[in-house]
C-alpha cells in the first residue's frame, strides 16, 4: 500500500492532467489491490455493432463521434447477450487501463451489502447502520435504517455541489488531501431531515455502507470484493481501491478497474445475480436494488428529491426500463434488460459540475446516447 499522496485530491478535478490523473490513481494515492481472478474469463466477441451516427436529445440532433469527443470519453464498451459487440478507447487509455470509476463504485458497494445479507452477516436492511458501525452512534446516522442509507435517504445534512468550494463533498475531499479518517467524518455528520423521506445524493451515505460491511464481516472492502465478486466474476485484471490515511477504503468513489471488469457488474445484474450458472447475489436483492419503492425515489421531478432520476439501492433508475451506475465526469455502467445490453463508459469531462446546472453535467445526453445504442 502506497504511503503518501503525490497531489491533493481536489486538484484531480480541474482539467489539466485530468485524463492522466484518472488512469494513474495508484501512483497518486495509497491503495489496496484486489488481484485479478484466479481463472480469468474474458468475454466472447459478438457480432460487431456500428454506433448510431447521431442521436436526438431535447429536439437537437447530436453527432455521436463529436459528442464522445466533447465528453472526453476514454473508453466505451457494449455487451449484447454477454458478448462484446463494441469496444474502443481514446486519449491514451486501452483495455489494460485501470480507470477511476468514481461513484460507479457505489453500486459495487451495494452489491457487497447484498452478499453480506445473503450470507447472514447482516441481518436485514431494516437494521440500523449503527448496529454494525457503533462509531456512528450520536450522529446523523445513529439508528438510521440500512435501507434508507442504501436509497440515499439517510436524512443526513449534505451538499454535493462540486462547484462550491465550501460544500460537504469538497470538505470530504480535503480530508483525503490533508489526511484524516473518513469514518470519523461520517460520524460527525448532522441530521438534516427525517430519514426515509428525501432522496438526497450523499457520498458519505456510501461510506457508511462500507463501514457496515466492514463491521459486519470483519473484512476490508477490497478483500471482500475480491473473494465474493472479483474472483467468481472472472475479472481479467487487478482492481485497486483508494484508501484514506488510516487505510480505510474510500467506499463512495475509490474503486479503479479496467472497463471490461466494470461491465461484469452490469452483466451480473442483467442476469439477476447469476454468473455462468453460479448465483452470486439473490434474485430478490438484485430486483430490489433497481426498483424504487417509495414516492421520493420514483423517476421524474418531485419535491422530495434533488434529482429527477429514480433511485434504488445505490443504482439510478431513469424510468425507461434501464438502470445505471453513474460516476462524476460521466462514468457509467448502464443495463437495459429489455435489449440484453450492458454499456460501460469512462470519461474525463473537464467541464463537469462547473456550475449546478444540467448543461455542466450532460448526464441526460449520455443516457440518451446509451438508449440509442441499446435500441440499435
C-alpha positions as CSV (number, residue, x, y, z in Angstrom):
1,X,0.0,0.0,0.0
2,X,1.5,3.3,-1.0
3,X,2.4,5.6,1.9
4,X,1.8,9.2,0.7
5,X,-0.1,11.5,-1.5
6,X,1.5,12.8,-4.7
7,X,-1.0,15.5,-5.2
8,X,-4.1,16.9,-3.5
9,X,-7.3,15.1,-4.5
10,X,-9.1,18.4,-5.0
11,X,-6.6,19.1,-7.8
12,X,-7.7,16.0,-9.7
13,X,-10.9,17.6,-10.9
14,X,-9.8,20.9,-12.5
15,X,-8.8,20.0,-16.1
16,X,-5.1,20.0,-17.0
17,X,-3.9,16.4,-16.5
18,X,-7.3,15.1,-15.6
19,X,-7.3,12.3,-18.2
20,X,-3.9,11.2,-16.9
21,X,-4.9,11.6,-13.3
22,X,-7.9,9.4,-13.7
23,X,-5.8,6.5,-15.0
24,X,-2.9,6.9,-12.6
25,X,-4.7,6.9,-9.3
26,X,-2.5,4.2,-7.8
27,X,0.6,6.4,-8.3
28,X,-1.2,9.4,-6.7
29,X,-3.0,7.8,-3.7
30,X,-2.4,5.0,-1.2
31,X,-4.5,2.0,-2.4
32,X,-5.4,-1.6,-1.6
33,X,-5.2,-4.1,-4.5
34,X,-7.8,-6.8,-5.5
35,X,-5.9,-9.3,-7.6
36,X,-7.5,-10.5,-10.8
37,X,-9.5,-13.7,-10.8
38,X,-7.7,-17.0,-10.3
39,X,-9.3,-18.1,-13.5
40,X,-9.9,-15.0,-15.7
41,X,-12.8,-15.4,-18.0
42,X,-12.6,-13.0,-21.0
43,X,-15.9,-12.0,-22.7
44,X,-16.6,-13.7,-26.1
45,X,-16.9,-11.5,-29.1
46,X,-20.3,-10.9,-30.7
47,X,-21.5,-9.5,-34.0
48,X,-19.8,-6.1,-34.3
49,X,-22.1,-3.1,-33.7
50,X,-21.9,0.2,-35.5
51,X,-22.7,3.1,-33.2
52,X,-25.6,5.3,-34.4
53,X,-24.1,8.2,-36.3
54,X,-26.3,10.7,-34.4
55,X,-28.9,10.7,-31.7
56,X,-31.8,13.1,-30.8
57,X,-31.6,14.9,-27.4
58,X,-34.2,17.6,-26.4
59,X,-35.1,18.4,-30.1
60,X,-31.5,18.5,-31.3
61,X,-29.5,16.1,-33.4
62,X,-26.1,15.3,-31.8
63,X,-23.3,13.8,-33.8
64,X,-22.2,10.7,-31.8
65,X,-18.4,10.9,-32.5
66,X,-18.4,14.6,-31.7
67,X,-20.3,14.1,-28.5
68,X,-18.0,11.3,-27.3
69,X,-15.1,13.7,-28.0
70,X,-16.7,16.5,-26.1
71,X,-17.2,14.2,-23.1
72,X,-13.5,13.3,-23.3
73,X,-14.5,9.7,-23.5
74,X,-11.6,7.4,-22.7
75,X,-13.4,4.1,-23.2
76,X,-16.8,2.7,-24.4
77,X,-17.7,-1.0,-24.2
78,X,-21.1,-2.5,-25.3
79,X,-22.2,-6.0,-24.4
80,X,-25.1,-7.7,-26.2
81,X,-26.2,-11.0,-24.6
82,X,-23.0,-11.1,-22.7
83,X,-20.7,-10.7,-25.7
84,X,-18.6,-7.7,-26.7
85,X,-20.1,-6.0,-29.8
86,X,-18.3,-2.7,-29.5
87,X,-15.1,-1.7,-27.6
88,X,-12.9,1.3,-28.2
89,X,-10.6,3.5,-26.3
90,X,-9.4,7.1,-26.6
91,X,-6.9,9.7,-25.2
92,X,-4.3,7.1,-24.3
93,X,-6.4,4.6,-22.5
94,X,-6.7,1.0,-23.6
95,X,-8.1,-2.3,-22.4
96,X,-5.5,-2.6,-19.7
97,X,-6.1,0.9,-18.2
98,X,-7.4,0.8,-14.6
99,X,-9.7,3.8,-14.9
100,X,-11.2,5.6,-12.0
101,X,-14.9,4.7,-11.5
102,X,-15.8,7.4,-9.0
103,X,-19.4,6.9,-8.0
104,X,-19.9,3.9,-10.2
105,X,-18.1,2.1,-7.4
106,X,-21.1,2.9,-5.2
107,X,-23.0,0.1,-7.0
108,X,-20.2,-2.3,-6.2
109,X,-20.5,-1.4,-2.5
110,X,-24.3,-2.1,-2.7
111,X,-23.6,-5.5,-4.2
112,X,-21.3,-6.3,-1.3
113,X,-24.1,-5.3,1.1
114,X,-26.3,-7.7,-0.7
115,X,-23.7,-10.5,-0.4
116,X,-23.4,-9.8,3.3
117,X,-27.2,-10.0,3.7
118,X,-27.4,-13.2,1.6
119,X,-24.7,-14.8,3.8
120,X,-26.3,-13.6,7.1
121,X,-23.5,-11.3,8.2
122,X,-26.0,-8.5,8.0
123,X,-29.4,-9.4,9.4
124,X,-31.7,-7.1,7.5
125,X,-32.0,-3.9,5.6
126,X,-34.3,-2.8,8.4
127,X,-31.4,-2.9,10.9
128,X,-29.8,0.3,11.9
129,X,-26.4,1.1,10.4
130,X,-25.1,2.0,13.9
131,X,-25.7,-1.6,14.9
132,X,-22.8,-2.6,12.7
133,X,-20.8,0.6,12.9
134,X,-21.1,1.8,16.6
135,X,-18.8,4.7,15.8
136,X,-21.9,6.3,14.2
137,X,-23.8,6.5,17.4
138,X,-24.8,10.0,18.4
139,X,-24.6,11.5,14.9
140,X,-26.8,11.8,11.9
141,X,-26.7,8.1,11.2
142,X,-27.5,6.8,14.7
143,X,-30.5,4.5,14.4
144,X,-31.0,5.1,10.7
145,X,-32.1,2.0,8.7
146,X,-29.7,0.4,6.3
147,X,-32.4,0.6,3.7
148,X,-32.6,4.4,4.0
149,X,-28.8,4.7,3.6
150,X,-28.9,2.4,0.6
151,X,-31.5,4.6,-1.0
152,X,-29.6,7.9,-0.4
153,X,-32.3,8.9,2.0
154,X,-30.4,8.9,5.3
155,X,-31.6,12.3,6.4
156,X,-28.0,13.5,6.9
157,X,-27.5,17.1,6.0
158,X,-25.4,17.3,2.9
159,X,-24.3,19.4,-0.1
160,X,-22.7,17.5,-3.1
161,X,-22.1,20.6,-5.2
162,X,-18.7,20.2,-6.7
163,X,-18.6,23.9,-7.9
164,X,-19.0,25.2,-4.3
165,X,-15.6,25.1,-2.5
166,X,-17.3,25.0,0.9
167,X,-19.7,22.2,0.1
168,X,-19.7,19.0,2.1
169,X,-18.2,17.0,-0.8
170,X,-15.3,19.4,-1.0
171,X,-14.8,19.2,2.8
172,X,-14.8,15.4,2.4
173,X,-12.1,15.7,-0.4
174,X,-10.0,17.9,1.9
175,X,-10.0,15.1,4.5
176,X,-8.4,12.9,1.8
177,X,-6.0,15.6,0.8
178,X,-4.8,16.5,4.3
179,X,-5.0,13.2,6.0
180,X,-7.7,12.0,8.4
181,X,-10.4,9.5,8.9
182,X,-13.5,9.3,6.6
183,X,-15.1,7.1,9.3
184,X,-14.8,10.0,11.7
185,X,-16.1,12.4,9.0
186,X,-19.2,10.2,8.7
187,X,-19.6,10.0,12.4
188,X,-19.5,13.8,12.6
189,X,-22.4,14.4,10.1
190,X,-25.6,16.0,11.5
191,X,-29.2,15.3,10.8
192,X,-30.9,17.4,8.1
193,X,-34.4,15.8,7.8
194,X,-36.3,12.7,8.8
195,X,-34.6,9.5,7.4
196,X,-36.6,7.9,4.6
197,X,-38.3,11.0,3.4
198,X,-35.9,12.8,0.9
199,X,-33.7,11.4,-1.8
200,X,-30.5,13.5,-1.3
201,X,-27.4,12.3,-3.1
202,X,-24.7,11.9,-0.5
203,X,-21.3,10.3,-1.0
204,X,-20.9,9.8,2.8
205,X,-24.0,7.6,2.7
206,X,-22.0,5.1,0.7
207,X,-19.1,5.4,3.0
208,X,-21.4,4.4,5.8
209,X,-22.4,1.3,3.8
210,X,-18.7,0.5,3.7
211,X,-18.5,0.8,7.4
212,X,-21.4,-1.5,7.8
213,X,-19.9,-4.2,5.5
214,X,-16.5,-3.9,7.3
215,X,-18.2,-4.1,10.7
216,X,-20.5,-7.0,9.8
217,X,-17.9,-9.2,8.1
218,X,-14.7,-8.2,9.8
219,X,-13.2,-7.8,6.3
220,X,-11.8,-4.9,4.3
221,X,-13.9,-3.9,1.3
222,X,-11.1,-4.8,-1.0
223,X,-10.7,-8.3,0.4
224,X,-14.4,-8.9,0.4
225,X,-14.8,-7.7,-3.1
226,X,-12.0,-9.9,-4.3
227,X,-13.5,-13.1,-2.7
228,X,-17.2,-12.5,-3.3
229,X,-17.2,-10.7,-6.7
230,X,-13.9,-10.2,-8.4
231,X,-12.8,-13.9,-8.4
232,X,-16.1,-15.6,-9.2
233,X,-16.8,-13.0,-11.9
234,X,-13.6,-14.0,-13.7
235,X,-12.1,-10.5,-13.6
236,X,-9.4,-10.1,-16.2
237,X,-7.3,-7.6,-14.3
238,X,-6.3,-6.3,-10.9
239,X,-8.5,-3.6,-9.4
240,X,-7.5,-1.3,-6.6
241,X,-9.3,0.8,-4.1
242,X,-8.1,4.2,-2.9
243,X,-7.8,4.4,0.9
244,X,-7.7,7.3,3.3
245,X,-4.7,8.0,5.6
246,X,-6.0,5.4,8.1
247,X,-6.0,2.7,5.5
248,X,-9.8,2.6,5.1
249,X,-11.3,2.3,1.6
250,X,-13.0,5.3,0.0
251,X,-16.3,3.5,-0.4
252,X,-18.0,6.4,-2.1
253,X,-15.7,6.7,-5.1
254,X,-12.3,5.0,-4.8
255,X,-12.6,1.8,-6.9
256,X,-10.5,1.6,-10.0
257,X,-10.6,-1.1,-12.7
258,X,-10.5,-1.9,-16.4
259,X,-13.5,-1.2,-18.5
260,X,-14.3,-4.9,-19.1
261,X,-14.4,-5.6,-15.4
262,X,-16.8,-2.7,-14.7
263,X,-19.1,-4.3,-17.3
264,X,-19.1,-7.5,-15.4
265,X,-21.2,-6.0,-12.6
266,X,-23.8,-4.8,-15.1
267,X,-23.9,-8.3,-16.7
268,X,-24.3,-9.9,-13.3
269,X,-27.3,-7.7,-12.5
270,X,-28.7,-8.2,-16.0
271,X,-28.8,-11.9,-15.3
272,X,-30.5,-11.4,-11.9
273,X,-27.4,-12.2,-9.8
274,X,-26.2,-15.3,-11.7
275,X,-22.9,-15.6,-13.4
276,X,-22.1,-18.6,-15.6
277,X,-24.6,-20.7,-13.7
278,X,-23.4,-19.6,-10.2
279,X,-25.6,-17.4,-8.0
280,X,-23.5,-14.6,-6.5
281,X,-26.4,-12.4,-5.4
282,X,-30.0,-13.3,-4.6
283,X,-32.6,-12.5,-7.2
284,X,-34.6,-10.6,-4.7
285,X,-31.6,-8.4,-3.8
286,X,-31.0,-7.5,-7.5
287,X,-34.7,-6.8,-8.1
288,X,-35.0,-4.6,-5.0
289,X,-31.7,-2.8,-5.9
290,X,-33.1,-1.4,-9.1
291,X,-36.7,-0.8,-8.1
292,X,-37.7,2.5,-6.5
293,X,-40.3,1.7,-3.9
294,X,-41.4,5.0,-2.3
295,X,-42.6,8.3,-3.7
296,X,-39.4,10.2,-3.0
297,X,-37.4,7.6,-5.1
298,X,-39.6,7.5,-8.2
299,X,-38.3,8.8,-11.6
300,X,-39.4,12.3,-12.6
301,X,-39.3,15.7,-10.9
302,X,-40.5,15.6,-7.3
303,X,-40.2,17.9,-4.3
304,X,-38.8,15.1,-2.1
305,X,-35.5,14.7,-4.2
306,X,-32.7,16.7,-5.5
307,X,-32.7,14.8,-8.9
308,X,-35.3,13.7,-11.5
309,X,-33.8,10.3,-11.9
310,X,-35.3,7.4,-9.8
311,X,-33.1,5.7,-7.2
312,X,-32.8,2.1,-5.8
313,X,-30.0,0.6,-3.7
314,X,-27.1,2.8,-5.0
315,X,-28.4,2.3,-8.6
316,X,-30.0,5.1,-10.7
317,X,-33.3,4.3,-12.4
318,X,-34.0,6.6,-15.3
319,X,-37.5,5.2,-15.8
320,X,-37.1,3.8,-19.3
321,X,-36.6,0.2,-18.3
322,X,-32.9,0.6,-17.7
323,X,-30.8,1.1,-14.6
324,X,-27.4,2.6,-14.2
325,X,-24.3,3.1,-12.0
326,X,-23.1,6.7,-12.6
327,X,-20.0,8.5,-11.6
328,X,-18.8,12.1,-11.8
329,X,-17.1,13.2,-15.0
330,X,-19.5,10.8,-16.8
331,X,-18.5,7.3,-15.8
332,X,-21.3,4.8,-16.4
333,X,-22.4,1.2,-16.3
334,X,-25.9,1.1,-17.8
335,X,-28.0,-2.0,-18.1
336,X,-31.0,-2.4,-20.4
337,X,-32.6,-5.8,-19.7
338,X,-35.1,-5.3,-22.5
339,X,-32.4,-5.3,-25.2
340,X,-30.0,-7.6,-23.2
341,X,-27.5,-4.7,-23.4
342,X,-24.8,-3.5,-20.9
343,X,-22.8,-0.3,-21.7
344,X,-19.7,0.7,-19.8
345,X,-18.2,4.2,-20.3
346,X,-15.3,6.1,-18.8
347,X,-14.5,9.8,-19.4
348,X,-12.8,12.9,-18.0
349,X,-15.3,15.6,-19.0
350,X,-13.4,18.6,-17.6
351,X,-16.4,21.0,-17.6
352,X,-18.3,18.6,-15.4
353,X,-20.1,20.3,-12.5
354,X,-18.6,23.7,-13.4
355,X,-21.9,25.1,-12.2
356,X,-25.0,23.4,-10.7
357,X,-27.0,23.4,-14.0
358,X,-27.7,20.4,-16.1
359,X,-25.6,21.5,-19.1
360,X,-22.4,21.2,-17.0
361,X,-23.2,17.6,-16.2
362,X,-24.5,16.2,-19.6
363,X,-25.8,13.1,-17.9
364,X,-29.1,13.3,-19.8
365,X,-27.3,13.5,-23.1
366,X,-25.2,10.4,-22.2
367,X,-28.2,8.4,-21.1
368,X,-30.0,9.3,-24.4
369,X,-27.0,8.1,-26.4
370,X,-26.9,4.9,-24.5
371,X,-30.6,4.3,-25.1
372,X,-29.9,4.9,-28.9
373,X,-27.0,2.4,-28.7
374,X,-29.2,-0.2,-26.9
375,X,-32.0,0.3,-29.4
376,X,-29.6,-0.2,-32.3
